[in-house]
Amino acid sequence: WTASTSRRQVQAAVLVGADGAYSTVARLANLPRRRTVFIASEWDVYAPARVVEEWKGQLLIDCSVRPMGYGWVFPKEAHLNIGFGVPPRFARDVHRLTAAFALREGLAQYPYRRMSHWLPFSTPGSPVVKDGAVLVGDAAGLADPATGAGLSWGGLSSRPAAPHIARAVATCDTTVLEGYQASVEDLMEELQAGMALRNVLFVGFALMHREVPS
């Protein structure tokens, strides 16, 4: 593999795609991904310092909101991060839903910067290895089924990838990377089980609050 930058070219026998949900490596390596998708908005809310301080050490994840989805609030160093995740059919409404969620939490009156992105979840059988290219974490469609967080699953997938990558480089044989594919299949089965549990929890919260998901 050859990676070209404005400064130089780098060549390697193994290329690791750890470049997130929109993975350029996956696209250029022509690694097709079978996956389900969640759409999320993310707002950086610049609340006063006293409000940010009140949230220190706290995290809110609310699965009782309508439509079927979840909202979150957690503090960063100098602002709050608010978000809302929904199935693709509600994609056009995701910022409106985030605004309603922020209003409910008493945080809608502050300036904010908004973004949106998608969260892909790969299904079993989705390839993560091809011709010396390897995908890990979000690039492989591995993320927490309940929150969409990818950092922990990035670690979970990188750990089994590392020895296979080292062996491929040492032996000049990239076929040994197929052992990593087998490890990821186990992770994908765990991901599917987590999604089933997430759906049960969402429906339970909705019924408790007498809210029927749209």
C-alpha positions in Angstrom: 0.0 0.0 0.0 1.2 3.6 -0.8 -0.2 6.6 1.1 0.5 9.9 -0.5 0.5 13.2 1.3 1.6 16.7 0.4 5.0 16.1 2.0 5.9 12.5 1.1 4.8 9.0 0.2 4.7 6.1 2.7 4.7 2.5 1.8 3.6 -0.4 4.0 2.6 -4.1 3.7 -0.4 -3.5 6.0 -2.8 -0.6 5.9 -4.9 -0.1 9.1 -8.2 1.9 8.7 -8.8 3.6 12.1 -10.4 6.6 10.4 -13.9 6.5 11.7 -17.4 5.9 10.4 -16.8 7.5 7.1 -13.6 5.5 6.6 -11.6 6.5 3.5 -9.6 3.3 3.9 -12.7 1.1 3.7 -13.8 2.9 0.5 -10.4 2.9 -1.3 -9.8 -0.8 -0.3 -13.3 -1.6 -1.7 -14.4 -3.2 1.5 -18.2 -3.5 1.3 -20.0 -3.1 4.6 -23.3 -4.6 5.5 -24.7 -2.5 8.3 -27.6 -0.8 10.0 -27.4 2.9 10.5 -28.4 5.3 13.3 -28.5 9.1 12.7 -27.2 11.4 15.4 -27.1 15.1 16.0 -24.4 16.6 18.3 -24.5 20.1 19.7 -21.7 21.8 21.6 -23.7 24.1 24.0 -21.7 27.0 25.4 -23.5 27.4 28.7 -22.2 29.7 31.5 -19.3 28.3 33.5 -21.6 27.7 36.6 -23.9 25.5 34.5 -21.1 23.5 33.0 -19.7 23.0 36.6 -23.1 21.7 37.8 -22.8 18.9 35.2 -19.3 17.9 36.1 -19.1 14.2 37.0 -22.6 13.6 35.5 -23.8 11.9 32.3 -27.5 11.8 31.2 -28.7 9.2 28.7 -32.4 9.3 28.2 -34.1 6.5 26.3 -37.6 7.5 27.2 -38.0 10.1 24.6 -40.3 10.0 21.6 -39.7 8.9 18.8 -37.7 5.7 19.4 -34.2 7.0 20.0 -32.1 8.5 22.8 -30.8 11.8 24.0 -27.6 12.6 26.0 -25.9 15.4 27.9 -22.4 15.3 29.2 -19.9 17.9 30.2 -16.6 18.8 28.4 -13.9 21.1 29.7 -15.7 24.4 28.9 -19.1 23.5 27.4 -21.8 20.8 27.3 -22.3 18.2 24.6 -25.9 17.5 23.8 -27.1 15.0 21.2 -30.0 12.9 19.9 -29.9 9.7 18.0 -32.7 8.3 15.8 -33.3 5.6 13.1 -32.7 6.9 9.6 -36.4 7.5 8.9 -36.3 10.5 11.4 -33.1 11.9 9.9 -34.7 15.2 8.8 -36.1 15.8 12.2 -32.9 15.1 14.2 -32.0 18.7 14.9 -35.6 19.6 15.8 -35.7 16.7 18.2 -32.4 17.8 19.7 -33.7 21.3 20.2 -36.8 20.0 22.0 -34.6 17.8 24.2 -32.3 20.8 25.0 -35.4 22.8 25.9 -36.7 20.0 28.2 -33.3 19.9 30.0 -33.3 23.7 30.4 -30.3 24.2 28.1 -31.9 25.6 25.0 -31.3 29.3 25.7 -27.5 29.1 25.3 -25.4 29.5 22.1 -24.4 26.3 20.4 -22.6 24.8 17.4 -24.4 21.9 15.8 -23.3 18.9 13.8 -24.8 15.7 12.5 -23.4 12.3 11.6 -24.3 8.7 11.1 -23.4 5.7 13.3 -22.9 2.5 11.2 -23.2 -0.9 12.9 -21.8 -3.7 10.9 -23.6 -7.0 10.7 -22.0 -10.5 10.8 -20.2 -11.4 7.6 -19.2 -7.8 6.8 -15.5 -8.0 5.7 -12.9 -6.0 7.6 -9.8 -7.5 5.9 -8.8 -7.4 2.2 -5.4 -7.5 0.5 -3.5 -6.3 3.5 -6.0 -3.6 4.5 -7.6 -3.9 8.0 -10.5 -2.0 9.6 -10.8 -1.4 13.3 -13.3 0.5 15.5 -15.8 2.8 13.8 -14.2 2.1 10.4 -15.2 -1.5 10.8 -18.7 -0.5 11.9 -18.1 -1.4 15.6 -19.6 0.9 18.2 -21.6 0.6 21.4 -25.2 -0.4 20.5 -26.7 1.7 23.3 -24.9 5.0 23.0 -23.1 4.9 19.7 -19.7 5.5 21.4 -16.9 4.0 19.4 -13.8 4.4 21.7 -14.3 1.2 23.7 -15.0 -0.9 20.6 -12.0 0.6 18.9 -9.9 -0.9 21.7 -11.8 -4.2 21.7 -11.2 -4.6 17.9 -7.6 -3.3 18.0 -6.5 -5.7 20.6 -7.0 -8.9 18.5 -5.9 -7.0 15.3 -2.4 -6.2 16.7 -0.9 -9.7 16.8 -2.2 -10.6 13.4 -0.8 -7.3 11.9 2.6 -8.0 13.6 2.7 -11.5 12.3 1.8 -10.4 8.7 4.6 -7.8 8.7 7.1 -10.2 10.2 6.3 -13.0 7.7 5.4 -10.8 4.7 2.2 -12.9 4.5 -1.0 -10.8 4.7 -3.2 -13.9 4.6 -2.7 -14.3 8.3 -4.9 -11.3 8.7 -7.9 -13.5 8.1 -7.5 -14.6 11.7 -8.5 -11.1 12.7 -11.7 -11.4 10.6 -12.7 -14.4 12.7 -12.2 -12.4 15.9 -14.3 -9.6 14.5 -17.1 -12.0 13.7 -17.3 -12.8 17.5 -17.4 -9.1 18.2 -20.2 -8.6 15.7 -22.3 -11.3 17.3 -21.9 -9.5 20.6 -22.9 -6.3 18.9 -26.1 -7.9 17.6 -26.9 -9.1 21.1 -26.3 -5.6 22.4 -28.6 -4.1 19.8 -31.4 -6.6 20.8 -31.0 -5.6 24.5 -31.0 -1.9 23.5 -34.3 -2.3 21.7 -35.9 -4.1 24.6 -34.7 -1.3 26.9 -36.0 1.4 24.6 -39.5 -0.2 24.3 -39.6 -0.7 28.1 -38.8 3.0 28.7 -41.4 4.0 26.2 -44.1 1.9 27.8 -43.2 3.1 31.3 -43.7 6.7 30.1 -46.7 5.7 28.0 -45.0 6.9 24.9 -45.6 4.9 21.7 -42.6 5.1 19.4 -43.5 6.6 16.0 
